[in-house]
Amino acid sequence: MMRATSRHIEHHRTDRIGWLRAAVLGANDGIVSTASLLVGVAAASVSHNNILVTGIAGLVSGAMSMAAGEYVSVHSQADTEKSDLAREHTELQQDPAAEQHELTAIYVDRGLDPVLAKQVAEKLMEHDALGAHARDELGISDSLSARPVQAASASAVSFAVGAALPLAVAVFAPAHFIIHWVSGTSLFFLALLGFIAARVGGANVLISAWRVTFWGMLAMAVTAGVGVVFDRVV
């Protein structure tokens, strides 16, 4: 009597690439840019209220800029994908035999026997010719396709959340130690962001945390230096 085998279920993370990239980029930019802005302005010896107003303005303008930039760039990608798919659809209508030969050649290059490659190409084109060419010739799939609104929303929200962290620290930090509080907590937030992003995306957590922390530290150091120079000049 044969024993029933349990179904093998695999969990992949490629379907998260679109929103994960936008969310991580937005949160990282929100923390780094706002913290650097606060540290730079504080280094110029301005008042605590002016530091907070600058941080709020940076949060709002940064979130809108991220949303607009992400929407435009991803929409351009989506337009390119649509154009390529339309061209491929026309070619399939005009010369399906040539397109089948092209698909067969792709499978041969990937290691299939020519006879088997031809059979696979025939079957896939019978089932969904445009889908087969989109995936194997153009590299376009549902999980990796461009989604402008999703990317823009994820970027704007994540930027605002990221920017709110150092801004909240600046609100409650003692005026004379605002640089130390904002820079120290922001580096912690960046390391935590790198850790979370690595866990969600299946990457190395230590490398990811160190990468975002290093660049955040560099950005704040450079901006603080600019603030000090500006204060001395003025």
C-alpha positions in Angstrom: 0.0 0.0 0.0 1.5 3.4 -1.1 1.7 6.0 1.6 0.2 9.4 0.6 2.8 12.0 0.3 2.2 15.5 1.7 2.1 18.3 -0.8 5.4 20.3 -1.0 4.7 23.9 -0.5 7.4 26.5 -1.3 7.4 30.1 -0.2 9.2 32.6 -2.4 9.8 36.3 -1.9 10.0 37.6 -5.4 6.3 38.8 -5.2 7.5 41.2 -2.5 10.1 42.9 -4.6 8.0 45.8 -5.9 6.6 47.1 -2.6 9.6 46.0 -0.5 12.1 48.0 -2.6 9.9 51.1 -2.5 9.2 50.7 1.3 12.8 50.1 2.3 14.0 53.0 0.1 11.4 55.3 1.4 12.0 54.5 5.1 15.7 54.6 4.7 15.6 58.0 2.9 13.1 59.3 5.5 15.4 58.5 8.4 18.7 59.5 6.7 17.5 62.8 5.1 15.5 64.0 8.1 18.1 63.0 10.7 20.9 64.6 8.6 18.8 67.7 8.1 18.1 68.0 11.8 21.8 67.4 12.7 23.0 69.8 10.1 20.7 72.6 11.2 21.4 71.9 14.9 25.1 72.1 14.2 24.5 75.6 12.8 23.4 76.7 16.3 19.8 77.6 15.4 16.9 77.5 17.9 15.1 74.4 18.9 11.9 75.6 17.3 13.6 76.3 14.0 15.1 72.8 14.1 11.6 71.3 14.5 10.1 73.4 11.8 12.9 72.4 9.4 12.3 68.7 10.2 8.5 69.0 9.6 9.1 70.7 6.3 11.6 68.0 5.4 9.1 65.3 6.2 6.3 66.7 4.1 8.4 67.7 1.1 10.4 64.5 1.2 7.3 62.3 1.3 5.7 64.1 -1.7 9.0 64.0 -3.6 9.4 60.3 -3.0 5.8 59.6 -4.1 6.1 61.7 -7.3 9.5 60.4 -8.2 8.6 56.8 -7.6 5.4 57.1 -9.6 7.0 58.7 -12.6 9.9 56.2 -12.7 7.8 53.1 -12.2 5.2 54.4 -14.6 7.9 54.8 -17.2 8.8 51.2 -16.7 5.2 50.2 -17.0 4.9 52.1 -20.3 8.0 50.4 -21.6 6.6 47.0 -20.7 3.2 47.7 -22.3 5.0 48.9 -25.5 7.1 45.7 -25.6 4.1 43.5 -25.1 2.1 45.3 -27.8 5.0 44.9 -30.2 5.3 41.2 -29.3 1.6 40.7 -29.8 1.9 42.2 -33.3 4.8 39.9 -34.2 2.9 36.9 -33.0 0.0 37.8 -35.2 2.2 38.5 -38.3 4.7 35.6 -38.1 3.8 33.0 -35.4 6.3 30.4 -36.9 9.2 32.8 -36.5 8.2 33.6 -33.0 8.0 29.9 -32.1 11.4 29.4 -33.6 12.7 32.3 -31.5 11.2 30.8 -28.3 12.7 27.4 -29.2 16.1 28.9 -29.6 15.8 30.5 -26.1 15.1 27.1 -24.5 17.9 25.5 -26.4 20.3 28.2 -25.0 19.0 27.3 -21.6 20.0 23.7 -22.0 17.1 21.8 -23.5 17.5 19.3 -26.3 16.4 21.0 -29.6 13.5 18.5 -30.1 12.3 18.9 -26.6 12.7 22.7 -26.8 10.5 22.8 -29.9 7.8 20.7 -28.2 7.9 23.0 -25.1 7.6 26.1 -27.3 4.7 24.6 -29.2 2.8 23.7 -26.0 3.4 27.0 -24.3 2.4 29.0 -27.3 -0.8 26.9 -27.6 -1.6 27.7 -24.0 -0.5 31.4 -23.9 1.8 32.6 -26.6 2.1 36.2 -25.4 2.6 35.1 -21.8 5.4 32.7 -22.8 7.2 35.3 -24.8 6.7 38.0 -22.2 8.2 35.8 -19.5 11.0 34.0 -21.4 12.0 36.5 -24.1 11.2 39.9 -22.4 11.6 38.9 -18.8 8.2 40.3 -17.8 6.2 38.5 -15.2 3.3 39.3 -12.9 5.4 39.3 -9.7 8.0 41.7 -11.2 5.8 43.9 -13.3 5.7 47.6 -12.6 2.9 49.0 -10.3 3.3 52.8 -10.2 0.5 53.5 -7.6 1.6 50.8 -5.3 5.2 51.9 -5.4 4.4 55.6 -5.0 2.1 54.9 -2.0 4.7 52.6 -0.3 7.4 55.2 -0.8 5.4 58.1 0.5 4.1 56.3 3.6 7.4 54.7 4.4 9.3 58.0 4.0 6.9 59.7 6.4 7.2 57.0 9.0 10.9 56.9 8.7 11.2 60.7 8.9 8.8 60.8 11.9 11.3 58.8 14.0 14.2 61.3 14.2 11.7 64.1 14.3 10.0 62.7 17.4 13.4 62.3 19.0 14.2 65.9 18.3 10.9 67.0 19.9 11.8 65.4 23.3 15.6 65.6 23.2 17.3 68.2 25.4 18.2 71.2 23.3 22.0 71.0 24.0 22.2 67.3 23.2 19.9 67.1 20.2 22.7 66.2 17.8 23.7 63.3 20.0 20.2 62.0 20.6 19.1 62.3 16.9 22.2 60.8 15.4 22.4 58.0 17.9 18.8 56.9 17.7 18.7 57.3 14.0 21.6 54.9 13.6 19.7 52.5 15.7 16.6 52.9 13.6 18.6 52.4 10.4 20.2 49.2 11.8 16.7 48.0 12.7 15.4 48.8 9.3 18.2 46.9 7.6 17.5 43.9 9.9 13.7 43.9 9.1 14.3 44.3 5.4 16.8 41.5 5.3 14.4 39.2 7.2 11.5 40.0 4.9 13.6 39.7 1.8 15.6 36.6 2.9 19.0 38.4 2.8 21.9 38.5 5.3 20.8 40.6 8.3 24.2 41.6 9.5 25.3 42.9 6.1 22.0 44.7 5.4 22.1 46.4 8.9 25.7 47.5 8.5 25.1 48.8 5.0 22.3 51.1 5.8 23.9 52.2 9.1 27.2 53.1 7.5 25.7 55.3 4.8 23.4 56.9 7.3 26.3 57.7 9.5 28.3 59.2 6.6 25.3 61.3 5.5 24.8 62.8 9.0 28.5 63.4 9.5 28.8 65.3 6.2 25.7 67.4 6.9 26.8 68.2 10.5 30.2 69.3 9.0 28.3 71.7 6.6 26.3 73.1 9.5 29.4 73.8 11.6 31.1 75.5 8.6 28.0 77.6 7.9 27.7 78.6 11.6 31.4 79.8 11.7 31.2 81.6 8.4 27.9 83.4 9.3 
